[in-house]
Amino acid sequence: MSKTLQELVALLPNALVQGETNIPIKALAHDSRQVVPGTLFVCIAGFHTDGHNHIMQAYSQGAVAVIVEKNVENIPAGLTVITVSATREAIKVITPYFFDYPSRKLRMIGVTGTNGKTTTTYLLRSILQEAGFKVGVIGTIQNSIGTRIVPTKNTTPDVIDLQSLLAEMVASGMDYVVMEVSSHALALERVAGCEFDVGIFTNMTRDHLDFHITFENYLAAKATLFQSLGGEGNYKQNKTAVINADDGAADFILSRAACKKITYGINTTADLKAEHADIQATGTRFDITGSFGHIPLDLKITGLFNVYNVLSAVGAALAEKIDSQIIRTALEKFQSVPGRFELVNAGQPFSIIVDYAHTPDGLENILKTAQQIAKQRIIVVFGCGGDRDRTKRPIMGRLAAEYGNIVIATSDNPRSEDPEAILNEIETGINLGLSAGKIYEKISDRRQAIARALQLAASDDIVIIAGKGHENYQILKDRTISFDDKEVVKEIIKEMI
């Protein structure tokens, strides 16, 4: 991609320009470490650092111009300076233009909600690929362009990385992009310049209140995706909102979606309804009914929460006019998502399930499913992340004790917090949920906690290891270490056998 600085400045009518503008811009960056020759460096005052303090580094690496919102002294000779009132607003305007508005050339499906986003995107990718489309995925586990994997840093990349990735998807011939859209991305407007065709709302429970402060702010952030579907100035037509009618926030989301709506659910009246669900350890059977007709399904994934995920994916596929038989074929082929209720078989006589559940609702969902398929005891290993919403810790402790027979509270990603302090907050909830015959332990070392659970497990027990799922690292106070729950389980079982 290449534009002249003059073209970009023309998008910022109130900008004050000092220096030459008839120069080519070959790249955009707001991180000085990513500057290459010919870059326009946008100075963002972030949570941890201020780009205005890194202008000299950007210049030394080849930046030819900078956008600032503060008075900056000692500007190097030859470096063009564009002053605006807000650099975050400027970057939202110039970035999509710089990359030629890639989302207008793709069918964009955005998935938002507290839980279920990743599974829903994987289900949709399978359906769309079965229908013959080339599909890109942007999400928590990885970003992919067809079969090619692209590294990921955030659930939703920042505005420059995202537009660059979308442009790469256009160049690679993708037809669709299925994308997890986090509440952080919506609140921080990382998706600026993205025009979605379908928005999916999975559910709304407590999470990220360390960032949003209130549940109302969290909900409002999620709703912006659906407001954008009916926004003025949209380039594309035929927008659809696919909404979980069983969720308490459904009416609020529905009221914000000024476009076609498809609702789905199990317990309430909806356009798509799941009926006759039969949930087993090895899979789930149920029927989807609605005005479109009837889809009987026999799936290899299990859990009531996955019934909802399937409904949301089916709603989006129908909105995109995918044939119901293609939908059924794709879903019945679907195997699993890494770290989402993933069975780990290392030759042990009991079941081990690794799951990403890190919210009260997510943990309760997988424990309810475990109860439905358990023959003997449920052993729960879980923790809560440090430097994140503390209010959910006792809630998750109580749920683990209510549904589990043995609970082992351990570290998740403690970050800068004392792991023992986190466990103490979890323990207050565990004590509320305990009943006769149930026991718990606190073991801050996650590997030791997993080993203890596996040592306690007997034939036909289910060991649930929750919180990290697909993650292959653990964030400690002073470092990040390699840590993969599935690999740790296999190593321990090998030692035991």
N, C-alpha and C positions, 0 to 999 in steps of 0.2 A: 504494500500500500504506500502511496505517496501523494501528498497534497502540498501546495505552497502555504507558507505561513499566512500569506495575504488572504487566501481562501478561508482559513480557520478563523482569523481575526474578524473577518466579515460576519461571522456567526455571533460575535460578541460586540453588539453595537455600542455599548457604553465603555468599552475598554480603552485604556490609555496606553499608547504604544510608544516605546522609546527604542529606536533602532530600525534596521532594515527588515522588511517583510517579504520582499521578493526572493525568498529562499525556499528550497525544497525541505519539507519535513518528511523524514523516512520512518519515524517511529514516535510513539507517545509513551511517557512513563511518569509515574508519581513516586517511584522508588528509585533513588539515585543509583542504587546498585545495578539497576536494569537498563541504565542509559547506554546507548551505543551512538556512534557518530551520526549526526543528523537528527537527533531527538529533540522534541519539544518536551521540556520537563515542567510538569505541573506541581506547584508547591502546595501540598496539603498539610494542614495542621491536624495531625492524627491523635490517637489516644496515647501513644507512647513516644512519638517523635514528630518533629515539625520539619517539613520539606524545605522551608525557607532557610533552615540551618545547613542545608546540604547542597546549596547552589554551586559552590566551588567544586565539590566532588563531581556533580553532574557536568559542569563545564569541562573539567579535566578529562572526562570520559567521552566528550564529544557533543554535548548538548549545544544547540545553536540558538535556542530561545527558551525563555522561562515564562510561566504565568504565575503571578504572585497576587496576594491580597493584602500584603503589608509593605511598608516602606523598607527597602533593603539597601544597605550601603555596600560600597566596595564591589560594585558589579564589574566583572572583567570586560575589557574593551572588546567590542565586536559581538557581545552577547545581547540579543534583543530581549527586552523586558516588556511584557504585557501585564498591566495592572487592572484587576477586576475587583468587584466588590466581594465576590465569593468564588474561590477556586473550585470548590465542589460543584457549584452550579455550572461553571465553565466546562469542566471535564465531562459533565453529562451531555452538554450540547455538542462539543466538538468530536467526541469519541465515536459515536455512531456514524457521523458524517465521514470521518476519516476512513472508516472501514466500509463505507458505501452501504450503510444500513442493511447488514446481512440478514436480520430477522425478517425483513420483508420478502426475502427470497426463499424462505423456509416455512414449513408448517410447524408452529411452535406450540407445544403442550407443556404447560407449567403445573406442577403438583406442589401444593402447600398444605400444611397441617402439622400437628405435633408429631404424630406417628404415622407410619405406613408409606411415607414418600418414596423411599428407596425401592421397596417391593413393587409399588405401583408403577414406577418408571420401568423396572425390568419386565413386568408383565406386559406393559404397553409396547416395549421394544419387540418382544416376542410376537405380539399380534401384528404389528406393522411390518415386521420382517416376513412373517408368514404371508402377508398380503402383497409382498414383492417390493416393498419400499426400502430405501437405504436410510438408516436411522443413526443419529448421534444421540448420546446420553450425557447429561451433565448432572453430577450428584455426589453424594457423600463417599461412596466407595471408590469410584473412579470416573473419569471422563473418557468417553470413547467416541471415535469417529469411525463408524462401521465396526470393523474388527480390530482397529488400531487403538491401543490404550494410551491416554494422555494423562500425565500426573495431575493430581488435584490437591489444592491447599485448603479451600473453604468449600462448604456445601454448595454455595453459589459464588463463583469467582468475582473479583472486583470488576468495575465497569470496563477498564481497558483490557484485562485478561479475557473477560467474557466476550466482548465484541470481537477481539482478535480470534478467539476460539470459534465463534460463530462464522466469521469470515473464512476460516480454515475449513469449516464444515461445508460451506457453500462451494469453495474451490474443490473439495473432495467429492462433490456430487450428492450430498445428503438431501433427502426429500423432507425428512422430519427431524426435529430435535425434541427429545423428551427430557424435561429438566426439573430437578428439585429446586424449589424456590423457597429459601429460608426466610423466616421473619426478619433476621438481621439484614438480609439482602434487600428486602422490601423497605425496611425502615431507613437503611443507609443508601437506598436508591442505587444499588449495584446493578439493577436490571434496567436502568435508564436506557432508553433507545430500543428496548426489546418490545416487539409487538407480538403478543400471544394470540393464538387462535382458539385454544381451549384452556380453561383453568379448572383444576380439580381441587376440591376441598375435602380432605380426608377426615379430620377431627380436630378438636381443640381441647387440650388439657394443660395443666400447669407445666410450664417450662420456660427457661430463659428470662425469668423475672429479675435476675441479676442485671440484665440489659434493659428490658422494657419497663421495669419497676412495677407496673400494674398489669393485671390481666386485661384490662380494657385497652391499654396501649398495645399489648401483644395481639389482641383480636383485631384492632384497627389496622395494624401493620399487615396482617394476613388479608384483610378485606381489600387492600389496595390493588391486589392482583385482579380481583373481579371487577373493581371499578374501572380498571384500565381496559377491560374487554369492551366496554361501551363508551370509551373515551373519544373526545373530539380529535380529529386529525388522524385517525387510524387509516392506514394504507390498505389493509385487507378487509374483506367482508366475512360474513358467516361465523360469528364468534359464539362459543357455547361455554356455559359454566356448569360443571358437574359437581353436585353437592350432596354430602351425606345428610340425609333427612333425619336420621336418628340422633344426630349430634345436637347438643344444646345450643350451639352457635349457628345452626343452620338458617334460622329466620334472619339473623343479622347479615349473614353472607348473602342470602337470597335478595335481601333488600338493597344490597350494594351492587348487584350484578345487573347491569342494564343491557342484557343480551338474552339469547335463547338459554333456557335452563333445563337441565336433566337432573332429577333427584334420584337417589338410590337409598335403600335401607332394608332392614329386616323386620323391625317392630312397628314402623309407621307407614302410612300411605306414601307411595313413591312411584316414580315412573319406571324404575327398575327394582324389582323385589326378589330377594332370595328366599326360597321356600324349601321345606323338607331337608334341612341340612343334617347330614350324618357325618360327624367328625370322628375320625379314627386316628390311631397313631401313624398309620402309613399314608393317610390322605383324607380327602373330604369329597363327599358327594352332595350336590344340591342343584336346584333348578332356579334359573333366572327367568322371571316372567315380566311382561310389560306390553305396551301397545305395539312394540316391534314384533312380538311373538314369544317364543319359548326357547331357551337354551339349557338343555340338561348337561351337567358337568360332572366328570369323575376325575378329580385332580390329585396330583402327587404331593401337594402342599397341604398342611393341616392348620387348624385353629380358626376360631370364629373371627379373629381379627383379619385373617387372610380372606375370609368370605367378603368382608368389606373392601379389602384391597382389590379383589377381583371385580367386584361390582363397579368400583370407580374406574378401573381400566376398561371394562366393557362399555360403560357410559361414554367415555372419551372415544373409543373405537367406533361406536355407533354414531356419535356426532360427526365423525370423519367418514361416515358412509362405508365402513368396512362390513363385509358380508358376515352374517352371524355364524355361518358354518366355518369360515376362516377363523373367526374368534374362538370358536369351540376347539378346533384343531390345535391352534397355537397354545391355548391354555392347558389342554390335556397333555401336551408334550412338555410343558414347563416343569423344571426340576426343583430349583431352589435359588435363593439369593444368599451370597456369602454372609455369614454372621447373622442371619435372620431365621430363628428357630432351626438352626442347622444341627443335624445329628452328626455326632463324631463317633465313629466305630473303630476302635483300636483293639478289638477282640475281647472286650470286657463283658461280663454277664449282666450288665445293667445299662440303662440308657443315659447318654450324656448329650445335653443340648446347649449350644452356645448361642446367645442372642444379644443384640445390641441394646435391648431395653434399658433405658437410663432415665425414664420418667415414671411417675406413679402409674399412669394409665398403661404405659408400655409393659411395665413389670406385671401389673395385674392381668393383662391380656395373656401373657405367656404362662403365668401360673394357673389361670383358669383352664387353659388348654391342657396343661400338664395334669391337672386334676381329672379332666375328662378321660385321659388315656392312661393314667397311672394304675398299675397293678399293686404296687406296694408304696413305699415312702417317697416323698419329694424332698430332696436336699437342695437348698438354695444358697448359692454363693453370689454375692453382689456387693457393690459399693456405690458411693456417690462422688462425683467429681468435685475437686477443690476449686475455689474461686468462682463458684457457680451458685445458683439459687439454693440457699440453705433450708428454705421452708419445706422442700420436698423430702429431705432426709428422714425425718421421723415418719412421714407418710409412707415412704417406701419400706422402712423398717417394720411398720405395722402390717403392711400387706404381705411381706415375706413371711412373717410369723403366723399370719392368719391362714395362708395357703400352704406353707411348707411345714414339714415335720421336723426338719433340722435346718437351722439358719446359720450360715457363717458369713458374718459381715467383714468385709475386707476393703482394701484400697481400690479405687478406680484410677483416675488420673488426679492425684492429690494436689498437683501444681504447688503453689506457694504455701498451702495450708498444712498444718500438723495432721498427719493421718489419724492419729489417736483422737484428736478433737473431733474430726469428722465421724469417726466410729461412735464416739460418745453421743453425738446428736442422733445418729441412726438408732442407737441402743434405746433411747427414750421411746421410740415408736415400737421397737421389737417387744419391749416389756408390755406395751398396751395390747399387742396382738397375741401374746403367748397364752396357751391354754394347757390343760393337763396333758402330760406326756411329751410335750414339745420342748426342744432344747435349742440353745444357740451358743455360738462362740464368736469372739472378736479376734481376728488375726490380720494385722495390718499388711503383712507381706503377702501379696496376691498369689504368688507361686505356692507358698506354704498353705494358704487357705484352700487353694484348689486341691493340693495333695491331701489335705485333711479330709475334704469332702469325698474324694475318691477312696480313701482308706475306710471311711465309714460306710460307703455304699455296699449294699448286698444285692443278690440276684433280684431282678425285676424292679429295683428302685429307679427313680429318675433323678439325675443330677442336673440342675439348671445353673449355668454359669452366665450371669447377666451383666450387662453394662458396657462391654467393649466390642463384642461381636467381631466385625471384620478388622478392627484396628490391630496393627502389628507393632505397636509401641506403647509405652507408658510414660506419662509426663510427671516427673518428680520435681522436687523443689529446685534442685540445682542442675538437673540434666534430664534428657529424654533417653530412655533405654528401649531396646528391642523387646517386645513382649506380645506374643500372639496366643490367646487363650487356647485355640485349637492345637497349636504345636506343643504348648506346655502340657496339655492333657495327654497327647500321644506320648510325650517323653516320660511322663509320670507312670502311665499305664504300662509302658515298656519295662520300666524299672520294677513295677509291682509284679508283672507276669514273669 
